[in-house]
């Protein structure tokens, strides 16, 4: 089985490619560096030849709402059209928990638009919603730096290890298309500001994160909103060793 991983050189993509290859599958890491550009369509026809599954892990270079929307709509249309020509039988996409609830965020609105394109297409699909990755928690501090202070929203997050997300994507990719969405989250919920504080203290960073207002939060944090939270919608959790995530059908 030939599986194309769009964004296959990134944090999650590289793990997915490694896992698939170790399981005996023909996994191809497709990215701009390998000559594949979903935004322009360059290289798609060649890389999708004889492919059975596509796992889309692509992301825009910026989280700006308008730019993200243009990226996801254009790249997803290009990818789905190329898949139809190539005869791809399963489209898998990684998205974010809360796309349907946190619509005030431009990035989340863009991800919601991407999901709609996938669902409205004739190609069988599976969508995996994941919460914040443990490996990218440090970005919360980077995105919210205000001088010598770190301003982090007091919202609930349910971070998950990237290895667990990659493992689930592999399982979903080689399985029968779900034609629905599953949610994946870590076993524990934390408040984002407290989690960032712990991370900064562990790195001996003198900055102290503070709370933020609703209006500033919506502008500064594309993946969260105080009105919602970056946790699974059903609230179901399944604690496991080493921070393993629990899939929740939705």
Helices and strands as residue ranges (DSSP letters): E 2-6, H 11-22, E 26-30, G 32-34, H 44-48, E 53-56, H 65-86, E 90-96, H 106-120, E 125-130, G 134-136, H 138-143, E 145-146, E 149-151, E 156-157, H 162-174, E 181-185, E 190-191, H 192-202, E 209-210, H 214-220, G 241-243, E 246-249
